[in-house]
Amino acid sequence: MGSTMEPPGGGYLHLGAVTSPVGTARVLQLIFGCTTFSLVAHRGGFSGVQGTFCVAAWGFCFALSVLVVACEFTRLHGCLHLSWGNFTAAFAMLATLLSATAAVIYPLYFTRLECPPEPEGCTARNFRLAASIFAGLLFLAYATEVALTRARPGQVASYMATVSGLLKIVQAFVACIIFGALVHDSRYGRYVATQWCVAVYSLCFLATVAVVVLSVLGHTGGLGCPFDRVVVVYTFLATLLYLSAAVIWPVFCFDPKYGEPGRPPDCPRGSCPWDSQLVVAIFTYVNLLFYVADLAYSQRIRFVPTF
């Protein structure tokens, strides 16, 4: 009777979830994430949109890391209606991007070598320096997991663990940066052409998120045609759409006939439409490069849809 209670995959607890190289990276993520969050919340301090983003990013990553480690350690991920391999690969890539952004923003806006005036004093400076160091370590821990779990050439793996799958997360993240610049007084509504660019960013973002969601939920087999073929066709179309935006946006924002070729001297720092337009232009080209790389890699991917 006792043997019938044993789970088919071995013991109830999976020690490899915390002792394997990937498991060790995840434990370090918990340690560094908790330390960073605690240092900032206790005495480091934060304020404004930038500080709120950093704390939200660290909190989100820590909460999901706890879920991943707990499910791996207790083997409960088998009870979830998810493609676990796709979920963990997608989350690791997203957490890498979020932690990298926070590791840059927090020191840039809050960390100084000189002591701030009282009542904060040198204690707050020391806490902010320590938080900045642990934020960098947190980024390295997530990047290590991505490097360890990424599918190698010729290896059959879940889609999100392939280069093409990881690039989907990067594309969606860059699109969010573009959206942030667009809503920050970019004046995209002045011309139909710039509205077309916004439509391109939105359509490609939604399609990319749909690919990620279908992969994570393990529903890629219900599309009626091979998922890898759908991904290649979509990536090709997205590349063409982004190429059109990469041509149109700079023309209608920086050509003297439609916009300003240089930053206006009287434009206030922090709320200048020209700055937002420049950010959109730069990250449009960045995302175009990611889509081109995605198209090249997606030609030769081999993955297990529900792994």
N, C-alpha and C positions, 0 to 999 in steps of 0.2 A: 504493500500500500504506500510506503514511504517513497518508493522510487517513482510512482506515478505523479507525484507532486513536483518533480523536478522539471524545469522548463526545458524544452527540446534543444535549446542552443547551449546548455550548460547551466552554470550557477545563475542565481538571480542577479547578482551584482557582477558587473563587468569591470575588473580592475584595470584592464587595458585602456579604459576610457580616461584614466588619469596617469598611467605609467608609460604609455606609448609616446613616441615623439609628438604626435598630434595632440594627445591628451596632455602632455606636459605643457605644450604651447597654450592650450585652453586654460589650464590651471594658472599659468602666468598671466593670462588675460584677466582672470578674476582678481588676482592679487594686485596687479598694476591698476586695473580699473577701479577697484574699491579704494586703493590708496590715493589715486588722483582725485577721485570724487570727494573723499574725506578731507584731503588737504585744502581743496578749494572751498568746500562748504564750512570748514572749521574756522580758518583764519585767512586763507588766501583771498577769498572774496571774488565776486564777479558782478557785472552790471551791464545794462544795455543789451542790444540784440546779439552782439558778439559773445558776451559772456553767457547769455541764456542758451545760445546755440551750443557752445562747448559743453555746458552742464547737461543739456538734453542729449547730446550725442553720447557722452560718457555714460549717462544713465541708461539710455536705450541699449547700448552695446553690452553693458554689464548685465542687464536683465535678460537679454537673449542668450548671453554666454552661460548664465546660470541655468537657463532652460536646456541648452544643448548639453552641458556637462551632466546635469541631473538625468536627462533622458538616456544619454549614453551609458552612464554608470548603472542605472537601474534597468536598462534594456526596455524602457517604456516607449521608446520611439517607434517600436513595432506596432503599437496601438494607435498611433496617429495616422490619419488619412493623408499622409504626405509622402513624397519621394524624399526620403531623409538625406540621401547623398546630394540631391539637388539643393535642398534647403540649407544644409550646412555649408556647402560651397558658396551659394549666393550670399548667405549672411556673412561669411568670413570676408568676402570681397567688399561688401557694403561696409562692414565694420572697419576694414582697412582704410577705406576712403574717408569715412567719418572721423576716425581717430587721427588720420593724417591731417585733415583740415583743422580739427580742434588743436592738434599739437603745434600748428603754425599760428592759428589765430590767438590762442591764449597768451603765449609769450609776447606776441606782437602788440597786443593791446593792454596787457596787465602786468607784464614782468619788466622790471627795471633793476639795474645794478645799484642805483642809489636808493636810500631809504625814503619812503614817503613820509609826509609830516604826520605827527600824532593826531588822532589816537592809533592809527594803523602802525606806524613806526617800522623798525627793521624786522620785527617779527612777521608782519604781513609780507614783507619782501622775501624773507627766507621761505615762507610757506609757498609763495608764488613760484620761486625758483625751483623748489622741490616738486611742485605740481607740474611744472613745465618738463622737468626731467622724466617724471613717471609717465606723463602724457606721450613723450617720445618712445619710451619703453613699451607702452601699450600698443602704439602703432607697430612697432617691430614684432610684437607677439602675434598680432593679427596677420601681418605680412608673412610671418613664418608659417602660419597655418595654411595660408593660400599657396605658398611655395611647396609645402609638403603634400597637399592634397590635389594640386593641379595635375590634370591628366598628362602623361608623357606621350611623345609621338608613337603612334601604333598601339597605344593602350586603349582598351574598351572601357569607357567610364560614363558616369552620368553627364548629361549635357552641360550643366552649370559648372562642372569641374574642368571643362575644356577651355581653351583660350577664347573660343567664340562665345561661350557662355559667360565667362568672366568679363569679356568686353561688353556684353549686354548691360551688366551692372554699371560699368564705367560710363557707358553712353547715357544711361538714365540719370546718373549722378551729374554729368556735365550738362545735360538738358535742364536739370533743376537750377544749376548756376545761371544758365541762360534765362530761365524764367524769372529768377530773382532780379537780374539786371533789367529785364523787360518791364517789370512792374515798378521799377525805381525810376520813373519819369524818363523813359527812353523815347517817348513820342512816336511809338511805332504806328499809331493810328493815322498819321498824316498822309500816307500814301497807300494805295492798294498793294503796291509791290512789297512794302514792308509788312503789311498784313498777311500777305502770302507767306512770307518768311515765318511769321508767328504760327501760321497754320502748319507749315512744314515741321517746325519744332514740336508742336503739339501732337501731330499725327504720328511722327516717328517715336516720340516718347510713349504714347499710349500703346503703340504696337510692340515696342520693346518691353514694356511692363507686362503686356499680355503674354509674350513669349516666356518671360521669367515666371509668371504666375502659373501658366500651364505646365511648365517644367516642374515647379515646386509641388504642385498638386498631383503630378503624375498623370495628367490627362492628355498627354501629347499623342496618345494612340487613337484618340477619337476624332481626329480631324478629317478623316476620309482619304488622306494621302500622306505619304511619308513626311514626318516632321522635319527631317533634315533638309528635304527639298523645299518645304515651305519657308524654312529659315533662310536658305540661300536666296530664294526669290525675293523675300521681304528685304533682306540686307542689300540686295542689288538695287531695289527700288528706293530704299532709304538713302543709299549712297547718291543716287541721281537727284533726289529731292534736296539733300544737303548741299550738293554741288550747285544747284540753282540758287539756294539761299546764300551760299558763300560768294556768289557773283552779285546777286541783287542787293543784299543788305549793305555792303560797303559803298556801292554806287549811290544809293538813295540816302545814305547818311553822311558820306564824306565828299562826294562830288560837289564842286561849287554851285552847280545848277540846282541841286536839291537840298544840300546840307552844308556843313562846315568842314572844310578839309583839315583844319587845325582846331585845337581847343580854344574857345573864346576867352580872351583875357579877363573878362568880367564874370566868368562863370563861377559860382560859389563852389568851393571844395566840399565834397560830400553830397551835394545835391545838383550835380551838373548833368544834364541830359547827354552831353557829348561823351562823358566818361562811361555812362551806361551803354551807349551805342558802341563804344570801343570794346567794352567787355563782351558784349554780344558778338561782335565781329571776331574777336580772338577765339572765343570758345566755339563759335561756329566752325572755324577752321580746325580746331582741336578735335571736335566731334567728327568732322568729315574724315580726318585721318584715322580715327578709331573705326569708323564704318568701313573704310577701305581695307584696314587690317583685318577686320571681322570678315569681310567678304573673301579675302585671301585664305584665311584659316578655315572658314566654314566649307570650303571646297573638299576638305579631306578629313572631316571629323567622323569619328565612329563612337557612338555612345549607346547606352542602354536607357531607354526613356523612363523606366520606372525604378531604376536602381537607387 
